[in-house]
Amino acid sequence: MGTSLRSGAFRKSNDNIRLIVTTIMGMVLGYFIGVSFPSVSFSKITLPSSIISSFDLAFNDDRRDSTIRSFPENLGSGSTPVAPKIYVPTNPRGAEALPPGIVVSESDFYLRRLWGEPSEDLKKKPKYLVTFTVGLKQKDNINQAVKKFSDDFQILLFHYDGRTSEWDQFEWSQRAIHVSARKQTKWWYAKRFLHPDVVAAYDYIFIWDEDLGVEHFNADKYIALVKKHGLEISQPGLEPNNGLTWQMTKRLGDKEVHKDTQEKPGWCSDPHLPPCAAFVEIMAPVFSREAWRCVWHMIQNDLVHGWGLDFALRRCVDPAHEKIGVVDSQWIVHQVIPSLGSQGESENGKAPWQGVRDRCKNEWALFQDRLANADKSYFSQLQRN
């Protein structure tokens, strides 16, 4: 019995020793595992995607929290004085509460990468903006037109038929900007997507139709002539054909540029006024940045065809008869393709194109009335003051 007691005590002592030794070894092993754990690469471990997503989310949350904690106004105790309120009345409207150094009041259509340094995104910044309002049926014509513009020109297509992916067959389309809204006109697009603060990066803005033949046109030479003759609003000369409406826009074969013309008797009350001078048509106008800032404000939201606008463009430059002109030596052909008419709908027994044409004429009268009423209201106010 005594031996049994001694044997039991010995075994108990050994068990205690083994427990202590195991505990110590576990602690040592745990320490070394903990020390070496940060060197383990997750990229070499295959985990379920749901777990990886959770890790990524947690990482982003930690990084965001760290960024928040780094803001100066969030450091220190709650007793830290609150930064004084900012109010800068010279900032753009709505940005008065921002420090001027952070305000970016203008934009552009430059395409940006999703990676890398922002300062390295652009190999070259286009200096001019060219817009065409297009349907897919005119893709070959537009392809020929785009080739007349160098990489100094940013291409922007407004799609009135909703078909954009088919244009990917053209290499240049990958670098173009595409905006799609069904059954709209170029002036509807211009009012909504060509705000002066959005196109401020471009020296000149082309707002062109889709049915223009450009065999005799070179965009770089055109810009050179516009600058040489000081034109703020211009268009290429039109080759005389059945698409010619006004004498002013008819190409003159012996000139680089002309700024006035002779019209039918009684059409011009003043040789410096439209349609004998200070006049270009709305099919292929080109605006300087400064002139467009004024013209954009004159475009009406509901008068989408722009009829009558060409007679009012002179209000945006001074003297208009010197700064509005037609470039004769870089000329185009108006092909007179009634593509937009097909986008109308038949009402009251009229063909779709007829309804579109009727609205065009109606808009011209509405615009004239609005402009006359605005003038009258302004001068009446001046007299009262």
C-alpha positions in Angstrom: 0.0 0.0 0.0 2.8 2.4 0.8 4.4 1.6 -2.5 1.1 2.3 -4.3 0.9 5.7 -2.6 4.4 6.6 -3.6 3.8 5.4 -7.1 0.6 7.5 -7.4 2.4 10.6 -6.0 5.2 10.1 -8.5 2.8 9.8 -11.4 1.0 13.0 -10.3 4.3 14.8 -10.0 5.2 13.7 -13.6 1.8 14.9 -14.9 2.3 18.3 -13.4 5.8 18.6 -14.9 4.5 17.5 -18.3 1.7 20.1 -18.0 4.2 22.9 -17.1 6.6 21.9 -19.9 3.8 21.7 -22.5 2.5 25.1 -21.4 5.9 26.7 -21.7 6.5 25.1 -25.1 3.1 26.3 -26.3 3.9 29.8 -25.2 7.3 29.7 -26.9 5.8 28.3 -30.1 3.0 30.8 -30.1 5.5 33.6 -29.6 7.5 32.6 -32.7 4.4 32.1 -34.8 3.2 35.5 -33.8 6.5 37.2 -34.6 6.7 35.5 -38.0 3.0 36.0 -39.0 3.3 39.4 -40.6 5.7 38.0 -43.2 3.1 35.6 -44.4 1.9 36.6 -47.9 -1.9 36.5 -48.5 -1.2 36.5 -52.2 0.1 32.9 -51.9 -3.0 31.7 -50.0 -6.1 30.7 -51.8 -9.2 32.0 -50.0 -12.8 32.1 -50.9 -13.7 35.3 -52.7 -16.2 36.4 -50.0 -13.4 36.3 -47.4 -11.1 38.3 -49.7 -13.8 40.9 -50.2 -14.2 41.2 -46.5 -10.5 41.6 -46.0 -10.4 44.3 -48.8 -13.4 46.1 -47.2 -11.8 46.0 -43.8 -8.5 47.3 -45.2 -10.2 50.2 -47.0 -12.2 51.0 -43.8 -9.0 51.0 -41.8 -7.3 53.3 -44.3 -10.3 55.6 -44.4 -10.4 55.8 -40.6 -6.7 56.6 -40.6 -7.2 59.4 -43.1 -10.0 60.8 -41.1 -7.9 60.8 -38.0 -5.2 62.7 -39.8 -7.4 65.7 -40.5 -6.1 68.6 -38.4 -9.6 69.6 -37.3 -10.2 66.1 -35.9 -7.0 66.0 -33.8 -6.7 67.0 -30.1 -9.2 67.1 -27.4 -12.8 68.3 -27.7 -11.8 71.6 -26.3 -9.8 72.5 -29.4 -11.1 75.8 -30.9 -13.3 75.3 -34.0 -11.7 76.6 -37.2 -13.2 80.0 -38.3 -15.9 79.9 -41.0 -14.9 80.6 -44.5 -16.9 83.0 -46.7 -15.3 84.2 -50.0 -17.9 86.2 -52.0 -15.6 86.3 -55.0 -15.8 82.5 -55.4 -18.3 81.0 -57.9 -21.9 80.9 -56.7 -22.4 78.1 -54.3 -18.7 77.8 -53.5 -18.4 80.8 -51.1 -17.7 78.5 -48.1 -14.6 76.9 -49.7 -11.1 78.2 -49.6 -10.2 79.6 -53.1 -7.3 77.2 -53.4 -9.6 74.2 -53.7 -12.1 75.6 -56.1 -12.1 74.2 -59.6 -14.7 76.2 -61.5 -14.0 74.9 -65.0 -13.8 71.5 -66.6 -13.0 69.7 -69.9 -13.6 66.5 -71.9 -10.1 65.1 -71.4 -10.2 61.4 -70.9 -8.4 60.2 -67.7 -6.9 56.9 -66.7 -8.1 54.9 -63.6 -4.5 54.3 -62.5 -1.1 56.1 -62.3 -0.2 59.6 -61.5 -2.9 62.2 -62.6 -0.2 64.5 -63.9 0.9 61.8 -66.4 -2.6 61.0 -67.8 -2.4 63.2 -70.9 0.3 63.0 -73.5 -1.3 65.9 -75.3 -4.2 68.2 -74.5 -6.4 69.0 -77.4 -6.8 72.8 -78.0 -10.1 72.7 -79.9 -13.5 70.9 -79.5 -15.4 69.5 -82.5 -19.0 68.3 -82.0 -21.2 66.5 -84.5 -24.8 65.6 -83.9 -25.2 62.2 -85.6 -27.2 59.1 -86.6 -25.6 55.8 -87.5 -26.7 56.2 -91.2 -24.2 59.0 -91.6 -21.3 57.1 -90.0 -19.2 57.0 -93.2 -19.6 60.7 -93.8 -18.7 61.5 -90.2 -15.7 59.2 -90.5 -14.4 61.2 -93.5 -15.1 64.5 -91.6 -13.2 63.4 -88.5 -10.1 62.6 -90.5 -9.9 66.3 -91.4 -9.1 67.1 -87.8 -5.7 66.5 -86.2 -5.1 65.4 -82.7 -5.3 69.0 -81.6 -9.1 68.6 -81.8 -11.2 66.7 -79.3 -14.1 64.9 -81.0 -17.5 64.8 -79.3 -20.5 62.9 -80.9 -24.1 63.6 -79.9 -26.2 60.6 -80.9 -29.8 61.3 -81.6 -30.6 57.7 -82.6 -29.3 56.0 -79.4 -26.8 53.9 -81.3 -23.3 54.3 -80.0 -21.5 51.0 -79.8 -21.5 50.5 -83.6 -19.1 53.5 -83.9 -16.4 51.4 -82.3 -15.5 50.1 -85.8 -13.6 53.4 -86.2 -10.3 53.6 -84.4 -10.7 57.3 -83.5 -14.1 56.5 -81.9 -12.2 54.9 -79.0 -10.8 58.4 -78.1 -14.0 60.3 -78.8 -16.7 61.4 -76.3 -20.1 59.9 -77.0 -23.3 61.4 -75.6 -26.6 59.7 -76.4 -30.2 61.0 -76.1 -32.9 60.0 -78.5 -34.5 62.4 -81.0 -32.7 65.6 -79.9 -31.1 68.4 -81.8 -27.6 69.7 -81.6 -28.8 72.9 -79.8 -30.5 70.8 -77.2 -27.2 69.0 -76.7 -25.2 72.2 -76.8 -27.3 73.8 -74.1 -27.0 70.8 -71.7 -23.5 69.5 -72.4 -21.4 72.5 -73.6 -21.7 74.9 -70.7 -19.0 77.5 -71.0 -17.3 76.3 -67.9 -17.1 72.8 -69.3 -15.6 73.8 -72.6 -13.3 76.5 -71.2 -10.2 74.4 -72.0 -10.8 74.8 -75.7 -9.9 77.9 -77.8 -12.6 77.2 -80.4 -15.7 75.1 -80.4 -17.1 73.6 -83.7 -20.9 72.8 -83.5 -21.5 71.0 -86.8 -24.3 69.0 -88.6 -23.7 65.5 -89.9 -24.3 66.2 -93.6 -21.3 68.2 -94.6 -18.8 67.3 -97.3 -15.3 68.1 -96.3 -13.1 67.2 -99.3 -11.8 70.8 -99.5 -11.5 71.4 -95.8 -8.4 71.3 -93.5 -9.1 72.1 -89.8 -5.6 73.3 -89.0 -5.5 75.7 -91.9 -9.0 76.9 -91.0 -8.0 77.7 -87.4 -4.9 79.6 -88.8 -7.2 81.8 -91.0 -9.6 82.4 -88.2 -6.8 83.7 -86.0 -5.3 85.7 -88.8 -8.5 87.6 -89.6 -9.6 88.0 -86.0 -12.9 86.0 -86.3 -14.7 85.2 -83.1 -17.7 83.5 -84.9 -17.1 81.9 -88.3 -18.0 79.1 -90.7 -16.4 77.6 -93.8 -17.7 78.9 -97.1 -20.4 76.8 -98.8 -20.0 75.5 -102.3 -23.0 76.9 -104.3 -25.6 74.1 -104.8 -29.2 73.5 -103.8 -28.2 73.7 -100.1 -27.3 77.4 -100.3 -29.7 79.7 -98.6 -27.9 83.0 -98.0 -25.4 84.9 -100.2 -23.3 85.6 -97.1 -22.3 82.0 -96.7 -21.5 81.4 -100.4 -17.8 80.6 -101.0 -15.9 83.3 -102.9 -13.1 81.8 -105.0 -10.8 84.7 -104.8 -10.6 85.4 -101.1 -9.4 83.8 -97.9 -12.2 85.3 -95.8 -15.1 87.6 -96.4 -17.2 89.5 -93.8 -20.0 91.0 -95.9 -21.9 90.5 -99.1 -24.8 91.8 -101.3 -28.2 90.3 -100.8 -31.6 90.7 -102.5 -32.9 94.3 -102.6 -34.6 95.2 -99.3 -33.1 92.3 -97.3 -30.5 94.4 -95.5 -31.5 97.6 -93.7 -27.9 98.2 -92.9 -24.8 96.8 -94.7 -23.3 95.9 -91.3 -26.3 93.8 -90.2 -27.5 90.3 -91.1 -27.9 88.8 -93.6 -25.4 91.1 -95.4 -22.8 91.1 -92.6 -22.3 89.8 -89.0 -23.9 86.6 -90.0 -23.1 82.8 -90.3 -25.6 80.0 -90.6 -26.3 77.4 -87.8 -25.3 74.3 -89.8 -21.5 74.6 -89.3 -20.6 77.5 -86.9 -17.3 77.8 -85.1 -17.1 79.9 -81.9 -14.2 81.3 -79.9 -14.3 80.4 -76.2 -15.3 84.0 -75.4 -18.0 84.2 -78.0 -19.5 80.9 -77.0 -19.8 82.0 -73.4 -22.3 84.6 -74.6 -24.0 82.5 -77.2 -24.7 79.7 -74.7 -26.7 82.0 -72.5 -28.8 83.1 -75.4 -29.8 79.5 -76.4 -33.3 78.8 -75.2 -34.1 75.5 -73.4 -37.3 74.7 -75.3 -36.4 76.1 -78.8 -34.3 73.2 -79.8 -33.9 73.8 -83.6 -32.0 77.1 -83.2 -33.8 78.9 -86.0 -33.3 82.6 -85.7 -30.2 82.2 -83.5 -27.9 83.0 -86.4 -29.4 86.5 -86.8 -28.7 87.2 -83.1 -25.1 85.9 -82.9 -23.9 89.4 -83.6 -24.9 90.5 -80.1 -22.1 88.4 -78.7 -19.1 90.1 -80.4 -18.2 93.8 -81.0 -17.9 95.0 -83.7 -19.8 92.1 -85.1 -19.3 93.0 -88.8 -15.5 92.7 -88.2 -15.5 89.6 -85.9 -18.0 87.4 -87.7 -17.0 86.0 -91.1 -16.9 83.2 -93.6 -13.6 81.3 -94.5 -13.6 80.9 -98.2 -10.4 79.0 -98.8 -11.4 76.2 -96.5 -14.9 75.3 -97.8 -17.5 72.6 -97.3 -20.5 71.2 -99.2 -23.9 71.1 -97.6 -25.4 67.7 -98.6 -28.9 68.6 -97.5 -29.7 65.2 -96.0 -33.0 65.5 -94.0 -32.0 62.9 -91.5 -33.4 64.8 -88.4 -36.8 65.0 -90.2 -37.1 61.3 -90.0 -36.9 61.4 -86.3 -40.3 63.2 -86.1 -43.7 61.7 -85.7 -46.8 62.0 -87.8 -49.5 64.2 -86.3 -52.7 65.5 -87.8 -52.1 63.7 -91.1 -48.7 65.4 -91.6 -45.6 63.5 -92.6 -42.9 63.4 -89.8 -40.6 65.7 -91.7 -43.4 68.2 -92.2 -44.1 68.4 -88.5 -40.4 69.0 -87.8 -40.2 71.8 -90.4 -43.3 73.4 -89.0 -41.8 73.5 -85.6 -38.6 75.0 -87.0 -40.5 77.9 -88.5 -42.6 78.4 -85.3 -39.4 78.5 -83.2 -37.9 81.2 -85.3 -41.0 83.4 -84.7 -41.0 82.6 -80.9 -37.3 83.4 -80.6 -37.7 86.8 -82.4 -40.6 87.6 -80.1 -38.7 86.7 -76.9 -35.6 88.7 -78.0 -37.8 91.8 -78.9 -39.6 91.5 -75.6 -36.3 91.2 -73.6 -35.0 94.3 -75.4 -38.1 96.2 -74.6 -38.1 95.2 -71.0 -34.5 96.1 -70.5 -34.7 99.6 -72.1 -38.0 100.3 -70.2 -36.2 99.5 -66.9 -33.3 101.9 -67.9 -35.8 104.7 -68.4 -37.4 104.1 -65.1 -34.1 104.3 -63.4 
